[in-house]
Amino acid sequence: MRLVIIGSGIAAVTAAAELRKLHAETDLQIDMISNDTPADYTRPRLPEVVAGTVAEAALTIRKQDWFSARNITLHNPASAIKINREEKTVTVEENGNMTDIGYDALLLATGANANRPAVPQIDSPAAGCVFALRTMADALAIKKRIGDFKQSAVVVGGGLLGIEAARALKQAGVARVHVIETAARMLPRQLDERGAQHLTEYLTSLGLTIHTGAAPDLKQLETQSPADVFRTICGDEIETVLYSVGVRPEITLAASCSLSCGRGIIVSDTMQTSDPAIYAAGDCAEFNGVCWGIVPSALEQATAAARMMIYALYGGTEPARYTQTVPSTALRIGAREAVSTGKAVLTQEEEASGAYAVIHRESADMTNSQKSAALYAKIVIDLKAGVIAGGLVFGTEGSAAAFSRRLAALTGKPEEEASVFLEQAIPNAQ
């Protein structure tokens, strides 16, 4: 039997490891096709490369010997050019040669690409000034740019990655770093107004300038300089622009062989696509209309896909099917950490519905720097079910792991447990 995995990100490598754990025998051949270099590295730490706090090599997770020890054939750098579903082959370009690799089952873990709202024309004053941070190549290009232009930069997008990128630019020595968020507050999906206010105050203390509720005309970057485009919002002569406005699933290869696609590659609860011999997992996959693009879903989907692939090929006890990932977010910025899980932030419609109640507590000493301390905590209760629907915590360094576990354990529990949690999390409430 032969399994082929296209991609080498966290979903691809997790699936490969699970496949080999489930079937160690040599009659199962596993091929992994990766066009990224290095093949396996920790992408969430790319801002550290930009900041100059770690070397490029430090981000590598699994090297060739890891794949060899598990009898996994790594094709890298290599590109999957075409999938022939009738013949069950993948055409691969490697070292200038084209090869057809057959498969009994195929896993698409092609990930996602950074959104780039506007790409400067080659003769634009913005050419060479606009970046996104998604790959190692991106990180090295940004690092080179700010090595020559250290006066000012702007990050468009105030989400988790945007904040980390902005902080990295500041650490790298850029004098003035601006963050533009179109929403009325930072992290609108993870934090409510009060939590976002605490975050903004802290980011400002780190030397970042935050602009919320701002919507620059990014199309102007196609023909105008960053200084001209952002002068009105930032009051600064911007030299470098970094997009952090989300990602789009990489579905080109899947669409080219007529697999069913929406925003991502559509999968069932067995992680199978519209072709039962082809599976998908991670940032490229769409389940029940959702493309998560987060690490927890990549891990869960990859594990489920690997188990289903082995079951389809070798039989045995049918494994549990994938169920929708419960979103959980942890953010660390310097000496502050934020955690949210479940329905932590209500929409305006949900707030007005009367179906939910919100209780929260706040530290009386907002300058508290005690390790693992919570500064602000909130629980959302589903009144109809009488259970906890989600919650969030904004705390000091070291608090994320503990509060993440505790919040996850609370979800679905009786509402009476909310008060106990809040009192324990913030004993010195104001």
C-alpha positions as CSV (number, residue, x, y, z in Angstrom):
1,M,0.0,0.0,0.0
2,R,1.2,3.5,-0.7
3,L,0.0,6.7,1.0
4,V,1.0,10.1,-0.4
5,I,0.8,13.3,1.6
6,I,1.1,16.7,-0.2
7,G,2.4,19.4,2.2
8,S,4.7,19.4,5.2
9,G,3.1,21.7,7.7
10,I,1.7,20.6,11.1
11,A,-1.2,18.7,9.6
12,A,1.0,16.8,7.1
13,V,3.6,15.8,9.7
14,T,1.1,14.9,12.4
15,A,-0.7,12.7,9.9
16,A,2.6,11.0,8.8
17,A,3.6,10.3,12.4
18,E,0.1,8.9,13.2
19,L,0.1,6.7,10.1
20,R,3.4,5.2,10.9
21,K,2.4,4.7,14.6
22,L,-0.7,2.8,13.5
23,H,1.0,0.8,10.8
24,A,4.8,0.3,11.3
25,E,5.1,-2.5,8.8
26,T,7.2,-1.8,5.6
27,D,4.3,-2.9,3.4
28,L,2.9,0.6,3.9
29,Q,4.9,3.2,1.9
30,I,4.5,6.8,2.8
31,D,5.6,9.7,0.5
32,M,5.6,13.3,1.6
33,I,5.8,16.1,-1.1
34,S,6.9,19.5,0.2
35,N,7.8,22.7,-1.7
36,D,8.7,24.6,1.5
37,T,12.3,24.9,2.8
38,P,13.0,23.6,5.3
39,A,10.3,21.0,5.0
40,D,9.2,21.1,8.7
41,Y,9.6,24.1,10.8
42,T,7.5,25.9,13.5
43,R,5.7,28.6,11.5
44,P,4.2,30.4,14.6
45,R,7.8,31.4,15.6
46,L,8.5,33.2,12.3
47,P,8.2,36.6,14.0
48,E,11.2,35.6,16.1
49,V,13.2,35.3,12.9
50,V,12.1,38.8,11.9
51,A,13.0,40.1,15.3
52,G,16.4,38.6,15.1
53,T,16.0,36.8,18.4
54,V,16.5,33.3,16.9
55,A,18.3,32.0,13.9
56,E,16.5,30.4,10.9
57,A,17.9,27.0,11.7
58,A,16.5,27.1,15.2
59,L,12.9,26.8,13.9
60,T,13.5,23.4,12.2
61,I,11.5,20.7,14.0
62,R,12.1,17.4,12.1
63,K,15.1,16.9,9.9
64,Q,15.7,14.2,7.2
65,D,16.8,11.6,9.8
66,W,13.3,11.8,11.5
67,F,11.6,10.9,8.2
68,S,14.2,8.2,7.3
69,A,13.9,6.6,10.7
70,R,10.1,6.1,10.1
71,N,10.5,5.0,6.5
72,I,8.9,8.1,5.2
73,T,10.1,9.3,1.8
74,L,10.4,13.0,1.8
75,H,10.5,14.8,-1.6
76,N,11.9,18.2,-0.8
77,P,12.0,20.7,-2.4
78,A,9.4,19.3,-4.8
79,S,6.0,20.4,-6.1
80,A,2.8,18.4,-6.8
81,I,1.8,19.5,-10.2
82,K,-1.2,17.4,-11.1
83,I,-3.5,14.7,-9.6
84,N,-4.9,12.0,-11.9
85,R,-7.8,10.6,-10.0
86,E,-8.6,7.9,-12.5
87,E,-5.0,6.5,-12.5
88,K,-4.5,7.4,-8.8
89,T,-1.2,9.2,-9.5
90,V,0.4,12.5,-8.5
91,T,2.7,14.2,-10.9
92,V,5.7,15.6,-9.0
93,E,8.4,18.0,-10.1
94,E,11.6,17.4,-8.2
95,N,15.1,18.4,-9.2
96,G,13.9,19.5,-12.6
97,N,12.4,16.0,-13.3
98,M,8.7,15.0,-13.6
99,T,7.6,11.8,-11.9
100,D,4.3,10.1,-11.4
101,I,3.8,8.7,-7.9
102,G,1.0,6.2,-7.5
103,Y,-1.2,6.2,-4.4
104,D,-3.8,4.0,-2.7
105,A,-4.8,7.0,-0.5
106,L,-3.9,10.6,-0.8
107,L,-3.9,13.3,1.9
108,L,-4.0,17.0,0.9
109,A,-2.4,19.1,3.6
110,T,-1.6,22.0,1.3
111,G,-2.2,24.7,4.0
112,A,-3.2,28.3,3.2
113,N,-1.7,31.4,1.7
114,A,-1.6,34.8,3.2
115,N,-4.1,37.3,1.9
116,R,-2.5,40.1,0.0
117,P,-5.3,42.7,-0.7
118,A,-3.1,44.7,-3.1
119,V,0.2,43.8,-4.9
120,P,2.2,46.8,-6.0
121,Q,2.9,47.0,-9.7
122,I,6.6,46.5,-10.7
123,D,7.0,50.2,-11.3
124,S,5.0,51.3,-8.2
125,P,6.7,53.4,-5.5
126,A,5.5,50.6,-3.2
127,A,7.3,47.8,-5.0
128,G,9.6,46.0,-2.6
129,C,7.9,47.6,0.4
130,V,4.9,45.4,0.9
131,F,5.0,41.9,2.6
132,A,3.1,39.2,4.3
133,L,4.5,36.8,6.9
134,R,3.5,33.1,6.2
135,T,6.7,31.3,5.2
136,M,10.4,31.3,6.1
137,A,11.1,33.0,2.8
138,D,8.7,35.8,3.9
139,A,10.4,36.2,7.2
140,L,13.9,36.5,5.7
141,A,12.7,39.0,3.1
142,I,11.1,41.2,5.8
143,K,14.2,41.0,7.9
144,K,16.3,42.1,5.0
145,R,14.0,45.0,4.3
146,I,13.9,46.4,7.8
147,G,17.7,46.1,8.0
148,D,17.8,48.9,5.5
149,F,14.6,50.8,6.5
150,K,14.3,51.2,10.3
151,Q,12.3,54.4,10.7
152,S,8.7,53.3,10.3
153,A,6.5,50.3,9.5
154,V,2.8,49.5,9.6
155,V,1.1,46.2,10.2
156,V,-2.3,46.0,8.5
157,G,-4.4,43.7,10.7
158,G,-4.6,43.6,14.5
159,G,-5.2,39.9,14.9
160,L,-3.0,37.4,16.8
161,L,-0.4,37.2,14.0
162,G,-0.5,40.9,13.3
163,I,0.3,41.8,16.9
164,E,3.2,39.3,17.0
165,A,4.5,40.7,13.8
166,A,4.3,44.2,15.0
167,R,6.2,43.4,18.2
168,A,8.8,41.6,16.1
169,L,9.4,44.7,14.0
170,K,9.8,46.7,17.2
171,Q,12.3,44.2,18.6
172,A,14.2,44.3,15.4
173,G,14.8,48.0,15.8
174,V,12.2,49.7,13.8
175,A,11.7,53.1,15.5
176,R,8.0,53.5,14.9
177,V,5.6,50.6,14.4
178,H,1.9,51.1,13.8
179,V,-0.9,48.6,13.9
180,I,-4.1,49.2,11.9
181,E,-7.2,47.3,12.8
182,T,-10.5,47.9,10.9
183,A,-12.6,46.7,13.8
184,A,-13.5,49.0,16.7
185,R,-11.1,47.1,19.0
186,M,-8.2,44.7,18.9
187,L,-8.8,41.0,18.7
188,P,-12.6,41.4,18.3
189,R,-13.2,37.6,18.1
190,Q,-11.1,36.7,21.1
191,L,-11.6,39.7,23.5
192,D,-14.5,41.8,24.5
193,E,-14.2,45.6,24.9
194,R,-12.7,45.6,28.3
195,G,-10.2,42.9,27.5
196,A,-9.2,44.6,24.3
197,Q,-8.7,47.9,26.2
198,H,-6.2,46.2,28.6
199,L,-4.4,44.7,25.6
200,T,-4.2,48.0,23.8
201,E,-2.8,49.7,26.9
202,Y,-0.2,47.1,27.2
203,L,0.8,47.2,23.5
204,T,1.1,51.0,23.8
205,S,3.5,50.5,26.7
206,L,5.7,48.3,24.4
207,G,6.0,51.2,22.0
208,L,3.4,50.3,19.4
209,T,0.9,52.7,18.1
210,I,-2.6,51.3,17.7
211,H,-5.2,52.5,15.3
212,T,-8.6,50.9,15.5
213,G,-11.7,51.6,13.4
214,A,-9.4,52.6,10.5
215,A,-9.8,51.3,6.9
216,P,-7.0,52.4,4.5
217,D,-7.6,52.1,0.8
218,L,-5.0,49.3,0.2
219,K,-5.6,49.3,-3.5
220,Q,-3.7,52.5,-3.6
221,L,-0.6,50.5,-2.8
222,E,-0.6,49.2,-6.4
223,T,0.5,52.6,-7.6
224,Q,1.4,54.8,-4.6
225,S,4.1,54.8,-1.9
226,P,3.3,53.5,1.6
227,A,4.0,57.0,2.9
228,D,1.2,58.5,0.8
229,V,-1.3,55.7,1.5
230,F,-0.9,55.7,5.3
231,R,0.0,59.3,6.1
232,T,-3.5,60.3,7.0
233,I,-4.1,57.4,9.4
234,C,-0.7,57.0,10.9
235,G,0.6,60.6,10.8
236,D,3.9,59.1,9.7
237,E,6.0,58.5,6.6
238,I,5.6,54.7,6.4
239,E,8.5,52.8,4.8
240,T,7.4,49.2,5.1
241,V,3.9,47.5,5.0
242,L,3.2,44.1,6.5
243,Y,-0.2,42.5,5.7
244,S,-1.8,40.4,8.4
245,V,-5.3,40.1,7.2
246,G,-6.0,36.4,7.3
247,V,-5.3,33.5,5.0
248,R,-7.0,31.7,2.1
249,P,-7.0,27.9,1.9
250,E,-4.7,26.6,-0.9
251,I,-7.1,24.6,-3.1
252,T,-5.6,25.1,-6.5
253,L,-4.5,21.5,-6.9
254,A,-7.7,20.1,-5.5
255,A,-9.8,22.3,-7.8
256,S,-7.8,21.4,-10.8
257,C,-8.8,17.7,-10.4
258,S,-12.4,18.6,-9.8
259,L,-12.7,17.9,-6.1
260,S,-15.6,19.7,-4.4
261,C,-14.4,23.0,-3.0
262,G,-15.9,25.9,-1.3
263,R,-13.6,28.3,0.4
264,G,-11.6,25.2,1.2
265,I,-11.5,21.6,0.2
266,I,-14.8,20.2,1.4
267,V,-14.5,17.1,3.6
268,S,-16.8,14.8,5.5
269,D,-16.5,13.7,9.1
270,T,-14.2,10.9,7.8
271,M,-11.9,13.7,6.4
272,Q,-12.7,12.3,2.9
273,T,-13.1,14.7,0.0
274,S,-15.6,14.1,-2.8
275,D,-13.2,11.4,-4.0
276,P,-13.2,8.7,-1.3
277,A,-9.5,7.9,-2.0
278,I,-8.5,11.5,-1.3
279,Y,-8.5,13.1,2.2
280,A,-7.8,16.7,3.3
281,A,-6.8,18.2,6.7
282,G,-5.5,21.4,8.2
283,D,-5.8,24.9,6.8
284,C,-6.9,23.8,3.4
285,A,-9.9,21.7,4.6
286,E,-13.5,22.9,5.0
287,F,-15.8,21.0,7.3
288,N,-19.4,22.0,7.7
289,G,-18.7,25.3,6.0
290,V,-15.8,26.2,8.3
291,C,-12.1,26.6,7.5
292,W,-10.5,27.0,10.9
293,G,-6.9,27.8,10.0
294,I,-5.8,27.2,13.6
295,V,-3.4,24.7,15.1
296,P,-5.9,22.7,17.2
297,S,-8.0,21.9,14.2
298,A,-5.0,20.9,12.1
299,L,-3.9,18.4,14.8
300,E,-7.4,17.0,15.3
301,Q,-8.2,16.7,11.5
302,A,-4.8,15.2,10.7
303,T,-5.1,12.6,13.4
304,A,-8.6,11.7,12.3
305,A,-7.6,11.5,8.6
306,A,-4.6,9.2,9.4
307,R,-6.8,6.8,11.3
308,M,-9.5,6.8,8.7
309,M,-6.9,6.2,5.9
310,I,-5.5,3.2,7.8
311,Y,-9.0,1.8,8.4
312,A,-10.0,2.2,4.8
313,L,-6.9,0.3,3.6
314,Y,-6.4,-2.3,6.3
315,G,-9.8,-2.6,8.1
316,G,-10.2,-3.2,11.8
317,T,-12.3,-1.2,14.2
318,E,-13.7,1.9,12.7
319,P,-12.1,5.0,14.4
320,A,-14.1,7.9,15.8
321,R,-15.1,10.4,13.3
322,Y,-14.0,14.0,13.3
323,T,-16.3,16.5,15.1
324,Q,-16.1,20.2,14.8
325,T,-13.1,21.7,16.6
326,V,-14.0,23.9,19.7
327,P,-12.1,27.1,19.1
328,S,-9.5,28.0,21.7
329,T,-7.0,30.8,21.4
330,A,-4.0,31.6,23.4
331,L,-1.9,34.7,22.8
332,R,1.3,35.7,24.5
333,I,2.8,39.1,24.1
334,G,5.7,39.9,26.4
335,A,4.5,39.8,30.0
336,R,0.8,39.4,29.1
337,E,-1.2,36.5,27.9
338,A,-4.8,36.1,26.6
339,V,-6.9,33.0,26.4
340,S,-10.4,32.5,25.0
341,T,-12.4,29.4,24.4
342,G,-15.9,28.5,23.1
343,K,-18.4,31.4,22.8
344,A,-16.2,33.9,24.6
345,V,-17.3,37.0,22.6
346,L,-20.9,37.5,21.6
347,T,-22.1,39.1,18.4
348,Q,-24.4,42.2,18.7
349,E,-27.3,39.9,17.7
350,E,-26.5,37.4,20.5
351,E,-26.1,40.2,23.0
352,A,-29.6,41.5,22.1
353,S,-31.2,38.1,22.0
354,G,-31.3,37.7,25.8
355,A,-30.2,34.1,25.4
356,Y,-26.9,34.7,27.1
357,A,-25.6,36.2,30.4
358,V,-22.1,37.5,31.0
359,I,-20.3,37.7,34.3
360,H,-16.8,39.0,34.8
361,R,-14.2,40.1,37.4
362,E,-11.3,42.4,37.2
363,S,-8.2,42.8,39.3
364,A,-8.2,45.7,41.7
365,D,-4.5,46.2,40.8
366,M,-4.2,46.4,37.1
367,T,-0.4,46.9,37.3
368,N,-0.2,43.4,38.9
369,S,2.9,41.6,37.5
370,Q,2.6,38.5,39.7
371,K,3.4,35.4,37.6
372,S,0.3,33.4,36.5
373,A,-2.1,36.0,37.7
374,A,-5.4,36.9,36.0
375,L,-6.1,40.6,35.5
376,Y,-9.5,40.2,33.7
377,A,-11.8,37.2,33.4
378,K,-15.2,36.7,31.8
379,I,-17.7,33.8,31.5
380,V,-20.6,33.6,29.0
381,I,-23.6,31.5,30.1
382,D,-26.1,29.9,27.8
383,L,-29.3,30.7,29.7
384,K,-31.5,28.3,27.8
385,A,-29.3,25.3,28.5
386,G,-28.1,26.6,31.9
387,V,-24.5,25.9,31.0
388,I,-21.2,27.8,30.4
389,A,-20.8,28.5,26.7
390,G,-17.3,30.0,26.8
391,G,-15.0,32.4,28.5
392,L,-11.8,34.5,28.3
393,V,-9.0,35.5,30.5
394,F,-6.4,38.3,30.1
395,G,-3.5,37.7,32.5
396,T,0.2,37.9,33.2
397,E,3.0,35.8,31.8
398,G,2.6,32.1,32.6
399,S,-1.2,32.2,33.0
400,A,-2.3,31.0,29.5
401,A,-1.7,27.2,29.9
402,A,-3.4,26.9,33.2
403,F,-6.4,29.1,32.3
404,S,-6.7,27.5,28.9
405,R,-7.2,24.1,30.5
406,R,-9.6,25.4,33.1
407,L,-11.7,27.3,30.6
408,A,-11.9,24.3,28.3
409,A,-13.0,22.1,31.2
410,L,-15.7,24.6,32.2
411,T,-17.4,24.7,28.8
412,G,-20.7,22.9,29.0
413,K,-20.6,22.7,32.8
414,P,-23.5,24.1,35.0
415,E,-23.6,27.9,35.2
416,E,-23.0,27.7,39.0
417,E,-19.4,26.8,38.4
418,A,-18.7,30.2,36.7
419,S,-18.7,32.2,39.9
420,V,-16.3,29.7,41.6
421,F,-13.9,30.0,38.6
422,L,-14.0,33.8,38.6
423,E,-13.4,34.0,42.3
424,Q,-10.4,31.7,42.2
425,A,-9.0,33.4,39.1
426,I,-9.2,36.9,40.5
427,P,-9.4,36.9,44.3
428,N,-8.6,40.6,44.5
429,A,-11.5,41.9,42.4
430,Q,-12.2,45.5,42.4
